[in-house]
Amino acid sequence: MTLNLAPLNETQRAAIRERLRRTGRAQVEGVLADRDALALNQAAAGAEYNIVTRRGSGHVDLPAAWLASLTPDQKTALGQAVQTSAREEFQYLYDNHPIYDLVQAGQAAPIWADLLAFLNGEAFLGLMRDLTGEPRIALADAQLTRFRAGHFLTEHDDHVEGKNRHFAYVLNLTPTWRIEWGGLLAFHGADGNVAEAFTPRFNTLNLLKVPSAHSVTQVALSAGADRISVTGWLRGV
């Protein structure tokens, strides 16, 4: 599949550059051709996901087949343990399809291999260097994420020593989303308030400078869709 960037004129680019310079975060609306974003959304519906969370001080991947093998009581206990740990600790719960790792292992479906190639092509990386003003951006990693009802990601800033992460990105792929469904990308202010929050609008690319304190608010039980996105970091070598 050949992916295409939608045109972005100089006035739009300048506004995004200024916002990133001033706040460290911005949105690029309609970043892909709509048909390409829809094709990615449709492919995401058929992808195989792990459930990811933290246990103790480390990340764990829980295969969907393993989760399905648990009894209802075991699933309830697992869910309660995750929710309890989130009260005081860094915690998350969502579904993950590890695009970058699967491509590296030669196991990715063609559409995801094509997406990673696109994200690491000069058209996309050149645009990211232009918008962010960060010339050291040399590669993009990627994962497909699915936040279902009850899923969340608590406060963190994305900095990991040695990873050379300059900016994080979120490419939103759910065609319709309501604010009250949750799943908002919330930026934490020094005063304890939400400084700003981005709704996961379809075919919008969210950019945020690393480090930036942020979270993904819990998806409501009443949400009418899953929050689907491709996320990753724009990194140096």
C-alpha positions as CSV (number, residue, x, y, z in Angstrom):
1,M,0.0,0.0,0.0
2,T,1.3,3.4,-0.9
3,L,0.5,6.1,1.7
4,N,0.3,9.7,0.9
5,L,0.6,12.9,2.9
6,A,-2.1,15.5,2.4
7,P,-0.9,18.9,1.2
8,L,0.2,21.3,3.9
9,N,0.7,24.9,2.8
10,E,3.3,27.3,4.3
11,T,0.7,29.1,6.4
12,Q,-0.4,25.9,8.0
13,R,3.2,24.8,8.6
14,A,4.1,28.1,10.1
15,A,1.2,27.9,12.6
16,I,2.2,24.4,13.7
17,R,5.9,25.5,14.1
18,E,4.9,28.4,16.2
19,R,2.6,26.3,18.4
20,L,5.3,23.7,18.9
21,R,7.8,26.4,19.8
22,R,5.5,28.0,22.2
23,T,3.9,25.0,23.9
24,G,5.8,21.9,22.8
25,R,2.6,20.3,21.4
26,A,0.5,20.7,18.3
27,Q,-1.9,18.9,16.0
28,V,-1.6,18.3,12.2
29,E,-5.1,17.9,10.9
30,G,-5.8,15.7,7.9
31,V,-2.2,14.6,7.8
32,L,-2.9,11.7,5.4
33,A,-5.1,11.3,2.4
34,D,-8.5,10.3,3.9
35,R,-8.7,7.1,2.0
36,D,-5.3,6.0,3.4
37,A,-6.4,6.8,7.0
38,L,-9.6,4.8,6.4
39,A,-7.6,1.9,5.0
40,L,-5.4,1.8,8.1
41,N,-8.5,1.9,10.3
42,Q,-10.0,-1.0,8.5
43,A,-6.7,-3.0,8.8
44,A,-6.6,-2.2,12.5
45,A,-9.9,-3.9,13.0
46,G,-8.4,-7.2,11.9
47,A,-5.0,-7.0,13.7
48,E,-4.0,-9.3,16.5
49,Y,-3.4,-7.4,19.8
50,N,-1.6,-8.1,23.1
51,I,-2.9,-6.5,26.2
52,V,-0.2,-4.4,27.8
53,T,0.2,-3.2,31.4
54,R,2.7,-3.0,34.2
55,R,3.3,-5.5,37.0
56,G,5.6,-4.5,39.8
57,S,8.1,-2.1,38.2
58,G,8.1,-3.6,34.7
59,H,6.1,-3.8,31.4
60,V,4.2,-7.0,30.6
61,D,2.6,-8.2,27.4
62,L,-0.5,-10.4,28.0
63,P,-1.4,-12.4,24.9
64,A,-5.1,-12.3,24.0
65,A,-5.3,-16.1,24.0
66,W,-3.9,-16.3,27.5
67,L,-6.4,-13.6,28.8
68,A,-9.3,-15.6,27.2
69,S,-8.2,-18.7,29.1
70,L,-8.8,-17.0,32.4
71,T,-11.9,-17.6,34.5
72,P,-14.2,-14.6,35.1
73,D,-13.0,-14.4,38.6
74,Q,-9.4,-14.3,37.5
75,K,-10.1,-11.6,34.9
76,T,-11.8,-9.5,37.6
77,A,-8.9,-10.0,40.0
78,L,-6.4,-8.9,37.3
79,G,-8.5,-5.9,36.4
80,Q,-8.8,-4.8,40.0
81,A,-5.1,-5.2,40.6
82,V,-4.3,-3.0,37.6
83,Q,-6.8,-0.3,38.7
84,T,-5.5,-0.4,42.3
85,S,-1.9,0.1,41.3
86,A,-2.9,3.1,39.1
87,R,-3.9,5.0,42.2
88,E,-0.3,5.8,43.2
89,E,1.9,4.4,40.5
90,F,2.7,4.8,36.8
91,Q,0.3,2.3,35.2
92,Y,-1.5,1.6,31.9
93,L,-3.9,-0.8,30.3
94,Y,-4.5,-1.0,26.6
95,D,-4.2,-3.2,23.5
96,N,-1.0,-3.2,21.4
97,H,0.1,-4.5,18.0
98,P,3.9,-4.0,18.0
99,I,4.4,-2.8,14.4
100,Y,8.1,-1.9,14.7
101,D,9.0,-5.1,16.4
102,L,7.1,-7.3,14.0
103,V,8.7,-5.5,11.0
104,Q,12.1,-6.1,12.5
105,A,11.3,-9.8,12.9
106,G,9.9,-10.1,9.4
107,Q,6.5,-11.0,10.7
108,A,4.4,-7.8,10.0
109,A,1.4,-7.8,7.7
110,P,2.2,-5.9,4.4
111,I,0.1,-2.9,5.3
112,W,2.0,-2.3,8.6
113,A,5.4,-2.9,6.9
114,D,4.3,-0.3,4.3
115,L,3.2,2.1,7.1
116,L,6.6,1.8,8.9
117,A,8.4,2.4,5.6
118,F,6.3,5.5,5.0
119,L,7.0,6.8,8.5
120,N,10.7,6.4,7.9
121,G,10.6,7.8,4.4
122,E,12.0,11.3,3.6
123,A,8.6,12.8,2.9
124,F,7.3,12.1,6.4
125,L,10.6,12.6,8.3
126,G,11.4,15.7,6.3
127,L,8.0,17.1,7.3
128,M,8.6,16.3,10.9
129,R,12.0,18.0,10.9
130,D,10.5,21.0,9.2
131,L,7.6,21.3,11.7
132,T,9.5,20.6,14.9
133,G,12.7,22.4,14.0
134,E,14.6,19.3,15.2
135,P,17.2,18.3,12.6
136,R,18.3,15.2,14.6
137,I,15.1,13.3,13.8
138,A,16.3,10.2,11.8
139,L,13.7,7.5,12.4
140,A,10.3,6.7,13.7
141,D,9.2,3.6,15.6
142,A,5.5,2.6,15.7
143,Q,2.9,0.6,17.5
144,L,-0.8,0.2,16.8
145,T,-2.8,0.9,20.0
146,R,-6.4,0.2,20.9
147,F,-7.9,1.7,23.9
148,R,-11.2,0.0,24.8
149,A,-13.7,0.9,27.5
150,G,-11.8,1.1,30.9
151,H,-8.4,1.5,29.3
152,F,-6.0,4.3,30.3
153,L,-2.4,5.5,30.6
154,T,-1.4,7.5,33.6
155,E,1.0,10.4,33.8
156,H,4.5,10.0,32.2
157,D,6.8,12.1,30.1
158,D,8.2,9.6,27.5
159,H,11.8,10.2,28.4
160,V,13.9,7.0,28.5
161,E,17.7,7.3,28.7
162,G,19.5,6.2,25.6
163,K,16.4,6.1,23.3
164,N,17.0,9.5,21.8
165,R,13.3,10.4,21.7
166,H,12.8,14.0,20.5
167,F,9.1,14.0,19.9
168,A,6.2,11.6,20.4
169,Y,3.5,11.3,17.8
170,V,-0.1,9.9,17.8
171,L,-1.8,9.3,14.5
172,N,-5.5,9.0,15.3
173,L,-7.5,6.5,13.2
174,T,-11.0,6.3,14.8
175,P,-13.4,8.0,12.4
176,T,-15.8,9.4,15.0
177,W,-15.0,10.3,18.6
178,R,-16.9,12.3,21.3
179,I,-15.1,14.2,24.1
180,E,-17.2,12.6,26.8
181,W,-16.0,9.2,25.7
182,G,-12.6,10.0,27.3
183,G,-9.4,8.7,25.8
184,L,-8.1,12.3,25.7
185,L,-4.4,13.1,25.4
186,A,-4.2,15.3,28.5
187,F,-1.2,17.6,29.2
188,H,-0.5,18.2,32.9
189,G,0.2,21.7,34.1
190,A,2.6,22.6,36.9
191,D,-0.3,24.0,38.8
192,G,-2.1,20.6,39.0
193,N,-4.6,21.5,36.4
194,V,-5.0,20.1,32.9
195,A,-3.1,22.6,30.8
196,E,-4.7,21.3,27.6
197,A,-6.3,18.1,26.1
198,F,-6.4,16.8,22.6
199,T,-9.4,14.8,21.4
200,P,-8.4,11.8,19.2
201,R,-9.8,13.3,16.0
202,F,-9.7,11.1,12.9
203,N,-6.6,11.5,10.7
204,T,-5.0,14.0,13.0
205,L,-1.4,13.7,14.0
206,N,-0.6,14.8,17.5
207,L,3.0,15.9,18.2
208,L,4.5,16.5,21.7
209,K,8.0,17.3,22.7
210,V,9.9,14.9,24.9
211,P,9.8,15.2,27.9
212,S,6.2,16.5,28.4
213,A,4.0,15.4,31.3
214,H,0.9,13.8,29.8
215,S,-1.6,11.0,30.2
216,V,-4.5,9.3,28.3
217,T,-7.7,9.6,30.2
218,Q,-9.7,6.5,30.9
219,V,-12.1,5.5,28.0
220,A,-15.6,5.7,29.3
221,L,-17.8,2.6,29.6
222,S,-20.3,4.4,27.4
223,A,-17.8,5.0,24.6
224,G,-19.3,4.1,21.2
225,A,-16.0,3.0,19.6
226,D,-12.4,1.9,20.4
227,R,-9.7,4.6,20.4
228,I,-7.4,3.4,17.6
229,S,-4.1,5.1,16.8
230,V,-0.6,4.5,15.6
231,T,1.8,5.9,18.2
232,G,5.6,6.1,18.5
233,W,8.6,8.4,18.8
234,L,10.6,10.5,16.4
235,R,14.1,9.6,17.4
236,G,17.7,10.3,16.7
237,V,20.3,7.6,16.0
